[in-house]
Amino acid sequence: MADRQSPYDIPVEELARLREEGAEFVLVDVREPHEYEICNLDGVLIPLKSLPGRLGELDREAYLVVHCRSGARSAKAVELMRASGFENAWNLEGGILAWIDRIDPSLTRY
């Protein structure tokens, strides 16, 4: 797939499945607070620029799904996390925009 954003992408359908099944995972939102206010998926808000100093707040053993608006910032976040020992960090491909397009069109697009 040529348009993958990182080697660790998962599609929004996979996140929807994890939620449906009640799987244990942590959703990390690396957008800015003003973006989170517009619409969010109830993730833990850790803006990308503050992530390096806040990695200690996350469980290195947890299954982590990281998202932003379009997938670019979260791909960078996942690279940083994996380089820091988070072997189960995954990028939500296409970000919240893909979620809105394919899963929940009721959320506000911005």
Secondary structure, 3 states (H helix, E strand, C coil): CCCCCCCCEECHHHHHHHHHHCCCCEEEECCCHHHHHHCCCCCEECCHHHHHHHHHHCCCCCCEEEECCCCHHHHHHHHHHHHCCCCCEEEECCHHHHHHHHCCCCCCCC
